[in-house]
């Protein structure tokens, strides 16, 4: 019996905390990533999330390896516009919540 091609049945979204923990090989996040792989789920983050995660003490090879195993979605104008709407609807503004809004809008737009 041959297995049918993998068709994503869902998506695991990593915010900055999830991505940072994946880089650190956190046991819980590593388990989520293994399950996502086992169930052919896509694993994504936003390119904007990298801004929160990258800092001078991060293990760059571990970060690059982690990023190679997931999809980094670009921030497009439609995503940015959607993020602005999400913030406005929540009565918030971009300064404190911008990257989380971008990640949320990314999930909706893709």
N, CA and C atoms as an extended XYZ file, in Angstrom:
330
Properties=species:S:1:pos:R:3:atomname:S:1:resname:S:1:resid:I:1 pbc="F F F"
N         0.846       -1.169        0.000 N   UNK     1
C         0.000        0.000        0.000 CA  UNK     1
C         0.893        1.234        0.000 C   UNK     1
N         0.609        2.149       -0.904 N   UNK     2
C         1.376        3.388       -0.943 CA  UNK     2
C         0.614        4.487       -0.227 C   UNK     2
N         1.373        5.315        0.386 N   UNK     3
C         0.785        6.421        1.132 CA  UNK     3
C         0.462        7.553        0.171 C   UNK     3
N        -0.691        8.187        0.364 N   UNK     4
C        -1.051        9.317       -0.484 CA  UNK     4
C        -0.170       10.517       -0.144 C   UNK     4
N        -0.040       11.448       -1.081 N   UNK     5
C         0.779       12.631       -0.812 CA  UNK     5
C         0.269       13.381        0.416 C   UNK     5
N         1.192       13.983        1.117 N   UNK     6
C         0.828       14.736        2.318 CA  UNK     6
C         0.028       15.975        1.937 C   UNK     6
N        -1.097       16.126        2.569 N   UNK     7
C        -1.922       17.308        2.399 CA  UNK     7
C        -2.085       17.925        3.774 C   UNK     7
N        -1.636       19.163        3.936 N   UNK     8
C        -1.728       19.748        5.272 CA  UNK     8
C        -3.156       19.737        5.798 C   UNK     8
N        -3.315       19.250        7.011 N   UNK     9
C        -4.622       19.212        7.644 CA  UNK     9
C        -4.764       20.319        8.661 C   UNK     9
N        -3.762       21.146        8.750 N   UNK    10
C        -3.792       22.228        9.711 CA  UNK    10
C        -2.436       22.902        9.759 C   UNK    10
N        -2.339       23.837       10.673 N   UNK    11
C        -1.117       24.616       10.765 CA  UNK    11
C        -0.773       24.858       12.225 C   UNK    11
N         0.476       24.657       12.567 N   UNK    12
C         1.003       25.024       13.884 CA  UNK    12
C         1.706       26.356       13.692 C   UNK    12
N         1.301       27.356       14.479 N   UNK    13
C         1.834       28.703       14.356 CA  UNK    13
C         2.739       28.989       15.547 C   UNK    13
N         3.972       29.396       15.267 N   UNK    14
C         4.907       29.733       16.336 CA  UNK    14
C         5.016       31.243       16.481 C   UNK    14
N         4.680       31.744       17.662 N   UNK    15
C         4.935       33.148       17.967 CA  UNK    15
C         6.368       33.263       18.455 C   UNK    15
N         6.757       34.415       18.955 N   UNK    16
C         8.156       34.592       19.346 CA  UNK    16
C         8.555       33.654       20.478 C   UNK    16
N         7.671       33.433       21.433 N   UNK    17
C         8.003       32.515       22.525 CA  UNK    17
C         8.149       31.087       22.015 C   UNK    17
N         7.237       30.668       21.153 N   UNK    18
C         7.320       29.320       20.596 CA  UNK    18
C         8.569       29.114       19.765 C   UNK    18
N         8.905       30.122       18.946 N   UNK    19
C        10.103       30.014       18.128 CA  UNK    19
C        11.358       29.994       18.988 C   UNK    19
N        11.404       30.867       19.997 N   UNK    20
C        12.574       30.893       20.890 CA  UNK    20
C        12.731       29.567       21.615 C   UNK    20
N        11.620       28.992       22.060 N   UNK    21
C        11.691       27.700       22.747 CA  UNK    21
C        12.081       26.583       21.784 C   UNK    21
N        11.648       26.677       20.540 N   UNK    22
C        12.065       25.677       19.550 CA  UNK    22
C        13.579       25.739       19.343 C   UNK    22
N        14.116       26.950       19.291 N   UNK    23
C        15.568       27.117       19.128 CA  UNK    23
C        16.302       26.519       20.325 C   UNK    23
N        15.732       26.665       21.508 N   UNK    24
C        16.344       26.139       22.734 CA  UNK    24
C        16.061       24.653       22.940 C   UNK    24
N        15.332       24.047       22.022 N   UNK    25
C        14.957       22.629       22.090 CA  UNK    25
C        14.121       22.312       23.337 C   UNK    25
N        13.218       23.242       23.678 N   UNK    26
C        12.297       23.029       24.782 CA  UNK    26
C        11.511       21.740       24.544 C   UNK    26
N        11.388       20.933       25.569 N   UNK    27
C        10.766       19.620       25.442 CA  UNK    27
C         9.323       19.698       24.933 C   UNK    27
N         8.536       20.618       25.478 N   UNK    28
C         7.136       20.730       25.068 CA  UNK    28
C         7.024       21.150       23.605 C   UNK    28
N         7.745       22.185       23.228 N   UNK    29
C         7.677       22.672       21.844 CA  UNK    29
C         8.240       21.629       20.886 C   UNK    29
N         9.292       20.962       21.268 N   UNK    30
C         9.854       19.893       20.437 CA  UNK    30
C         8.807       18.797       20.212 C   UNK    30
N         8.039       18.498       21.242 N   UNK    31
C         6.956       17.519       21.109 CA  UNK    31
C         5.888       17.984       20.141 C   UNK    31
N         5.508       19.267       20.227 N   UNK    32
C         4.521       19.813       19.286 CA  UNK    32
C         5.033       19.731       17.860 C   UNK    32
N         6.305       20.053       17.673 N   UNK    33
C         6.880       20.007       16.329 CA  UNK    33
C         6.920       18.577       15.789 C   UNK    33
N         7.220       17.628       16.654 N   UNK    34
C         7.232       16.219       16.228 CA  UNK    34
C         5.824       15.771       15.838 C   UNK    34
N         4.831       16.172       16.611 N   UNK    35
C         3.443       15.825       16.268 CA  UNK    35
C         3.021       16.482       14.957 C   UNK    35
N         3.393       17.727       14.775 N   UNK    36
C         3.053       18.421       13.531 CA  UNK    36
C         3.655       17.689       12.336 C   UNK    36
N         4.902       17.265       12.481 N   UNK    37
C         5.571       16.520       11.408 CA  UNK    37
C         4.858       15.188       11.164 C   UNK    37
N         4.502       14.504       12.239 N   UNK    38
C         3.843       13.199       12.123 CA  UNK    38
C         2.478       13.305       11.437 C   UNK    38
N         1.799       14.437       11.650 N   UNK    39
C         0.471       14.626       11.072 CA  UNK    39
C         0.481       15.497        9.816 C   UNK    39
N         1.675       15.716        9.262 N   UNK    40
C         1.828       16.504        8.041 CA  UNK    40
C         1.212       17.898        8.156 C   UNK    40
N         1.352       18.499        9.312 N   UNK    41
C         0.867       19.860        9.507 CA  UNK    41
C         1.964       20.842        9.111 C   UNK    41
N         1.542       21.958        8.575 N   UNK    42
C         2.506       23.016        8.293 CA  UNK    42
C         2.884       23.678        9.608 C   UNK    42
N         4.110       24.120        9.707 N   UNK    43
C         4.574       24.884       10.864 CA  UNK    43
C         5.057       26.214       10.317 C   UNK    43
N         4.445       27.312       10.795 N   UNK    44
C         4.776       28.624       10.258 CA  UNK    44
C         5.086       29.622       11.365 C   UNK    44
N         5.708       30.687       10.942 N   UNK    45
C         5.836       31.893       11.737 CA  UNK    45
C         5.843       33.043       10.750 C   UNK    45
N         5.767       34.247       11.267 N   UNK    46
C         5.836       35.435       10.425 CA  UNK    46
C         7.274       35.941       10.384 C   UNK    46
N         7.650       36.536        9.277 N   UNK    47
C         8.964       37.160        9.195 CA  UNK    47
C         9.124       38.212       10.282 C   UNK    47
N         8.039       38.852       10.673 N   UNK    48
C         8.100       39.859       11.739 CA  UNK    48
C         8.475       39.237       13.076 C   UNK    48
N         8.137       37.989       13.282 N   UNK    49
C         8.461       37.306       14.536 CA  UNK    49
C         9.965       37.202       14.730 C   UNK    49
N        10.692       37.118       13.635 N   UNK    50
C        12.153       37.039       13.739 CA  UNK    50
C        12.728       38.269       14.435 C   UNK    50
N        12.085       39.403       14.265 N   UNK    51
C        12.553       40.632       14.902 CA  UNK    51
C        12.543       40.489       16.422 C   UNK    51
N        11.542       39.801       16.946 N   UNK    52
C        11.455       39.597       18.388 CA  UNK    52
C        12.442       38.554       18.894 C   UNK    52
N        12.770       37.590       18.073 N   UNK    53
C        13.558       36.440       18.516 CA  UNK    53
C        15.068       36.657       18.390 C   UNK    53
N        15.487       37.362       17.376 N   UNK    54
C        16.922       37.525       17.135 CA  UNK    54
C        17.509       38.550       18.111 C   UNK    54
N        18.543       38.139       18.803 N   UNK    55
C        19.273       39.007       19.731 CA  UNK    55
C        20.717       38.514       19.782 C   UNK    55
N        21.625       39.293       20.349 N   UNK    56
C        23.050       38.929       20.297 CA  UNK    56
C        23.407       37.578       20.911 C   UNK    56
N        22.648       37.111       21.897 N   UNK    57
C        23.017       35.857       22.561 CA  UNK    57
C        22.339       34.621       21.975 C   UNK    57
N        21.510       34.801       20.952 N   UNK    58
C        20.819       33.633       20.394 CA  UNK    58
C        21.829       32.747       19.664 C   UNK    58
N        21.616       31.464       19.759 N   UNK    59
C        22.455       30.496       19.061 CA  UNK    59
C        22.047       30.520       17.580 C   UNK    59
N        22.815       31.235       16.771 N   UNK    60
C        22.450       31.427       15.365 CA  UNK    60
C        22.356       30.125       14.578 C   UNK    60
N        23.300       29.176       14.741 N   UNK    61
C        23.130       27.914       14.009 CA  UNK    61
C        21.834       27.189       14.404 C   UNK    61
N        21.485       27.210       15.684 N   UNK    62
C        20.241       26.567       16.128 CA  UNK    62
C        19.026       27.298       15.555 C   UNK    62
N        19.088       28.622       15.501 N   UNK    63
C        17.998       29.400       14.910 CA  UNK    63
C        17.854       29.060       13.433 C   UNK    63
N        18.948       29.067       12.712 N   UNK    64
C        18.892       28.776       11.271 CA  UNK    64
C        18.384       27.363       11.006 C   UNK    64
N        18.805       26.396       11.825 N   UNK    65
C        18.318       25.025       11.665 CA  UNK    65
C        16.811       24.977       11.917 C   UNK    65
N        16.365       25.639       12.975 N   UNK    66
C        14.934       25.660       13.295 CA  UNK    66
C        14.148       26.302       12.160 C   UNK    66
N        14.616       27.448       11.666 N   UNK    67
C        13.916       28.135       10.582 CA  UNK    67
C        13.875       27.296        9.316 C   UNK    67
N        14.881       26.460        9.098 N   UNK    68
C        14.891       25.616        7.902 CA  UNK    68
C        13.810       24.542        7.956 C   UNK    68
N        13.260       24.306        9.131 N   UNK    69
C        12.252       23.260        9.310 CA  UNK    69
C        10.839       23.814        9.346 C   UNK    69
N        10.680       25.108        9.118 N   UNK    70
C         9.338       25.687        9.111 CA  UNK    70
C         9.211       26.699        7.982 C   UNK    70
N         8.030       27.239        7.840 N   UNK    71
C         7.756       28.211        6.785 CA  UNK    71
C         7.725       29.588        7.428 C   UNK    71
N         8.547       30.490        6.912 N   UNK    72
C         8.536       31.873        7.378 CA  UNK    72
C         7.741       32.671        6.356 C   UNK    72
N         6.551       33.087        6.768 N   UNK    73
C         5.658       33.820        5.869 CA  UNK    73
C         6.056       35.287        5.822 C   UNK    73
N         6.076       35.874        4.631 N   UNK    74
C         6.426       37.291        4.520 CA  UNK    74
C         5.300       38.175        5.038 C   UNK    74
N         5.665       39.388        5.386 N   UNK    75
C         4.676       40.393        5.763 CA  UNK    75
C         4.345       41.176        4.494 C   UNK    75
N         3.156       40.973        4.005 N   UNK    76
C         2.713       41.653        2.796 CA  UNK    76
C         1.821       42.831        3.173 C   UNK    76
N         1.545       43.666        2.209 N   UNK    77
C         0.647       44.795        2.485 CA  UNK    77
C        -0.736       44.329        2.942 C   UNK    77
N        -1.348       43.315        2.295 N   UNK    78
C        -2.650       42.861        2.796 CA  UNK    78
C        -2.581       42.349        4.243 C   UNK    78
N        -1.499       41.681        4.594 N   UNK    79
C        -1.350       41.208        5.974 CA  UNK    79
C        -1.222       42.397        6.916 C   UNK    79
N        -0.426       43.391        6.541 N   UNK    80
C        -0.263       44.574        7.385 CA  UNK    80
C        -1.588       45.318        7.561 C   UNK    80
N        -2.335       45.450        6.492 N   UNK    81
C        -3.645       46.120        6.583 CA  UNK    81
C        -4.601       45.335        7.485 C   UNK    81
N        -4.585       44.018        7.346 N   UNK    82
C        -5.449       43.184        8.179 CA  UNK    82
C        -5.033       43.301        9.650 C   UNK    82
N        -3.736       43.318        9.911 N   UNK    83
C        -3.244       43.474       11.282 CA  UNK    83
C        -3.711       44.792       11.874 C   UNK    83
N        -3.677       45.866       11.089 N   UNK    84
C        -4.140       47.171       11.567 CA  UNK    84
C        -5.622       47.123       11.922 C   UNK    84
N        -6.399       46.427       11.114 N   UNK    85
C        -7.831       46.277       11.397 CA  UNK    85
C        -8.044       45.478       12.682 C   UNK    85
N        -7.284       44.397       12.849 N   UNK    86
C        -7.402       43.605       14.076 CA  UNK    86
C        -7.115       44.454       15.305 C   UNK    86
N        -6.066       45.259       15.237 N   UNK    87
C        -5.720       46.127       16.363 CA  UNK    87
C        -6.821       47.150       16.621 C   UNK    87
N        -7.316       47.781       15.566 N   UNK    88
C        -8.372       48.781       15.718 CA  UNK    88
C        -9.627       48.163       16.318 C   UNK    88
N        -9.991       46.981       15.825 N   UNK    89
C       -11.180       46.299       16.350 CA  UNK    89
C       -11.045       45.959       17.831 C   UNK    89
N        -9.799       45.731       18.266 N   UNK    90
C        -9.543       45.401       19.672 CA  UNK    90
C        -9.306       46.658       20.513 C   UNK    90
N        -9.335       47.833       19.881 N   UNK    91
C        -9.102       49.077       20.604 CA  UNK    91
C        -7.646       49.256       21.008 C   UNK    91
N        -6.737       48.665       20.238 N   UNK    92
C        -5.307       48.741       20.539 CA  UNK    92
C        -4.599       49.480       19.417 C   UNK    92
N        -3.330       49.784       19.640 N   UNK    93
C        -2.535       50.371       18.564 CA  UNK    93
C        -1.267       49.552       18.371 C   UNK    93
N        -0.567       49.848       17.309 N   UNK    94
C         0.519       49.009       16.857 CA  UNK    94
C         1.749       48.894       17.715 C   UNK    94
N         2.046       49.893       18.536 N   UNK    95
C         3.329       49.887       19.234 CA  UNK    95
C         3.578       48.604       20.023 C   UNK    95
N         2.707       48.256       20.922 N   UNK    96
C         2.937       47.111       21.807 CA  UNK    96
C         2.505       45.779       21.189 C   UNK    96
N         1.509       45.803       20.333 N   UNK    97
C         0.892       44.570       19.852 CA  UNK    97
C         1.083       44.312       18.358 C   UNK    97
N         1.919       45.097       17.713 N   UNK    98
C         2.028       45.031       16.253 CA  UNK    98
C         2.440       43.652       15.743 C   UNK    98
N         3.481       43.085       16.324 N   UNK    99
C         3.983       41.817       15.779 CA  UNK    99
C         2.986       40.688       16.024 C   UNK    99
N         2.346       40.674       17.181 N   UNK   100
C         1.313       39.654       17.419 CA  UNK   100
C         0.143       39.829       16.454 C   UNK   100
N        -0.232       41.071       16.165 N   UNK   101
C        -1.308       41.313       15.201 CA  UNK   101
C        -0.900       40.860       13.805 C   UNK   101
N         0.358       41.104       13.443 N   UNK   102
C         0.850       40.659       12.136 CA  UNK   102
C         0.810       39.136       12.047 C   UNK   102
N         1.240       38.459       13.098 N   UNK   103
C         1.206       36.994       13.098 CA  UNK   103
C        -0.230       36.490       12.977 C   UNK   103
N        -1.142       37.099       13.725 N   UNK   104
C        -2.557       36.715       13.654 CA  UNK   104
C        -3.112       36.932       12.255 C   UNK   104
N        -2.817       38.078       11.669 N   UNK   105
C        -3.296       38.372       10.319 CA  UNK   105
C        -2.678       37.420        9.304 C   UNK   105
N        -1.447       37.045        9.525 N   UNK   106
C        -0.778       36.079        8.627 CA  UNK   106
C        -1.545       34.769        8.583 C   UNK   106
N        -1.953       34.301        9.753 N   UNK   107
C        -2.680       33.030        9.835 CA  UNK   107
C        -3.997       33.139        9.069 C   UNK   107
N        -4.670       34.265        9.178 N   UNK   108
C        -5.959       34.446        8.501 CA  UNK   108
C        -5.767       34.564        6.990 C   UNK   108
N        -4.722       35.253        6.580 N   UNK   109
C        -4.518       35.556        5.151 CA  UNK   109
C        -3.964       34.384        4.350 C   UNK   109
N        -3.234       33.460        4.978 N   UNK   110
C        -2.607       32.398        4.173 CA  UNK   110
C        -3.564       31.270        3.868 C   UNK   110
